[in-house]
């Protein structure tokens, strides 16, 4: 089998798909390193991982602009999916 035969069968990723994939990666990394509701425990994140999160977000933004889609598409979808769900602590609050 020759190299060009392998490359012809390889699935290609469009610019939009690549941008959305990078946005998902950035959202996942950001959720693992920072959570605005973390009051009960300390979250210590090193400078290296912060730089990686920032670089992934910058890559996602540039790919999104190049593909012509909104750089906050995945974040809006996440916010929309979590909007209707009550938080766990609300379940145990006094009424």
BALUMPA-545357 format. One record per residue: x, z, y of N, C-alpha, C in turn; residue in one letter. Coordinates in steps of 0.1 Angstrom, whole numbers, padded with zeros to 4 digits, always signed. Layout:
N
XZYXZYXZYA...
***
This chain:
95
+0009+0000-0012+0000+0000+0000+0009+0000+0012X+0006-0008+0022+0014-0009+0034+0008-0001+0045X+0016+0002+0055+0012+0011+0066+0000+0006+0073X+0000-0007+0076-0012-0012+0084-0025-0011+0076X-0024-0011+0063-0036-0010+0055-0041+0004+0056X-0032+0014+0056-0037+0028+0057-0043+0030+0071X-0037+0025+0081-0042+0027+0095-0055+0020+0097X-0058+0009+0091-0071+0003+0092-0082+0011+0087X-0079+0019+0076-0090+0027+0070-0092+0040+0076X-0082+0044+0085-0083+0057+0091-0094+0058+0101X-0102+0068+0101-0113+0069+0111-0108+0071+0125X-0114+0064+0134-0109+0065+0148-0118+0075+0156X-0112+0081+0165-0120+0091+0173-0121+0085+0188X-0133+0085+0192-0135+0079+0206-0131+0090+0216X-0130+0085+0228-0125+0094+0239-0135+0106+0241X-0148+0103+0240-0158+0113+0241-0157+0124+0230X-0155+0119+0218-0154+0128+0207-0141+0137+0208X-0130+0131+0213-0118+0139+0215-0120+0149+0226X-0127+0145+0237-0129+0155+0248-0138+0166+0243X-0148+0164+0236-0157+0174+0231-0150+0183+0221X-0141+0178+0213-0133+0186+0203-0124+0195+0211X-0117+0190+0221-0108+0198+0229-0116+0209+0237X-0128+0206+0241-0136+0216+0248-0140+0227+0239X-0143+0223+0226-0147+0233+0216-0135+0242+0213X-0123+0236+0212-0111+0244+0209-0108+0254+0221X-0110+0249+0233-0107+0258+0245-0118+0269+0245X-0130+0266+0242-0140+0277+0243-0138+0287+0232X-0133+0283+0220-0130+0292+0209-0118+0301+0213X-0108+0295+0218-0096+0303+0222-0100+0313+0233X-0108+0308+0243-0111+0317+0254-0120+0329+0249X-0129+0326+0239-0138+0337+0234-0130+0347+0226X-0119+0343+0220-0110+0352+0212-0101+0360+0221X-0098+0356+0233-0089+0363+0241-0095+0371+0252X-0107+0367+0257-0113+0374+0268-0128+0375+0265X-0134+0386+0267-0148+0389+0266-0152+0398+0277X-0161+0393+0286-0165+0402+0298-0172+0415+0294X-0177+0416+0282-0185+0428+0278-0176+0438+0271X-0163+0436+0271-0155+0445+0263-0151+0457+0272X-0159+0467+0271-0157+0480+0278-0152+0491+0269X-0156+0490+0256-0153+0501+0247-0139+0501+0242X-0133+0489+0242-0119+0488+0236-0110+0479+0245X-0097+0482+0244-0088+0474+0252-0085+0461+0245X-0084+0451+0253-0080+0438+0247-0067+0433+0254X-0057+0434+0246-0043+0431+0251-0040+0417+0246X-0037+0408+0255-0034+0394+0252-0020+0391+0259X-0011+0386+0251+0002+0383+0256+0002+0370+0265X+0013+0369+0273+0014+0358+0282+0014+0345+0275X+0020+0344+0263+0021+0331+0256+0008+0326+0252X-0001+0335+0247-0015+0330+0243-0023+0327+0255X-0021+0334+0266-0028+0331+0279-0024+0317+0284X-0011+0314+0283-0007+0301+0287-0012+0290+0278X-0013+0293+0265-0019+0283+0255-0034+0281+0258X-0041+0291+0261-0055+0290+0265-0057+0281+0278X-0049+0284+0287-0049+0277+0300-0046+0262+0298X-0036+0259+0290-0032+0246+0287-0042+0238+0279X-0049+0245+0270-0059+0238+0262-0071+0235+0271X-0074+0244+0280-0085+0242+0290-0082+0230+0299X-0069+0230+0304-0065+0219+0312-0066+0205+0305X-0061+0205+0292-0062+0193+0284-0077+0189+0282X-0086+0199+0280-0100+0195+0278-0106+0190+0291X-0102+0195+0302-0107+0190+0315-0103+0176+0317X-0090+0173+0315-0085+0160+0317-0090+0150+0308X-0092+0153+0295-0098+0144+0285-0113+0141+0289X-0120+0152+0294-0134+0150+0297-0135+0141+0309X-0127+0142+0319-0127+0133+0331-0124+0119+0327X-0114+0117+0318-0111+0104+0313-0122+0098+0305X-0129+0106+0298-0140+0100+0289-0153+0099+0297X-0153+0105+0310-0165+0103+0318-0176+0113+0315X-0173+0124+0309-0183+0134+0306-0180+0147+0314X-0190+0156+0315-0189+0168+0322-0179+0177+0315X-0169+0183+0322-0159+0192+0316-0165+0205+0311X-0177+0208+0315-0184+0221+0311-0195+0219+0301X-0195+0208+0294-0206+0204+0285-0207+0215+0274X-0197+0218+0267-0197+0228+0256-0201+0242+0261X-0195+0245+0273-0198+0259+0278-0213+0260+0281X-0219+0249+0287-0233+0249+0290-0242+0250+0277X-0237+0243+0266-0245+0244+0254-0244+0258+0248X-0232+0265+0249-0231+0278+0244-0239+0288+0252X-0239+0287+0265-0248+0295+0273-0262+0293+0270X-0267+0281+0268-0281+0278+0265-0285+0284+0252X-0276+0283+0242-0280+0288+0229-0280+0304+0229X-0272+0310+0237-0272+0325+0237-0282+0331+0247X-0288+0323+0255-0297+0328+0266-0310+0334+0260X-0315+0329+0249-0328+0334+0244-0326+0346+0234X-0314+0349+0230-0311+0359+0220-0309+0373+0227X-0316+0383+0223-0313+0396+0229-0300+0402+0225X-0293+0409+0233-0280+0415+0229-0283+0427+0220X-0273+0430+0212-0274+0440+0202-0277+0454+0208X-0270+0457+0219-0272+0470+0225-0286+0471+0231X-0292+0460+0235-0306+0461+0240-0316+0466+0229X-0312+0463+0217-0321+0467+0205-0322+0482+0204X-0311+0489+0207-0310+0503+0205-0312+0511+0218X-0316+0505+0229-0318+0513+0241-0331+0520+0241X-0331+0531+0249-0344+0539+0250-0353+0531+0258X-0366+0532+0255-0376+0525+0262-0385+0534+0270X
***
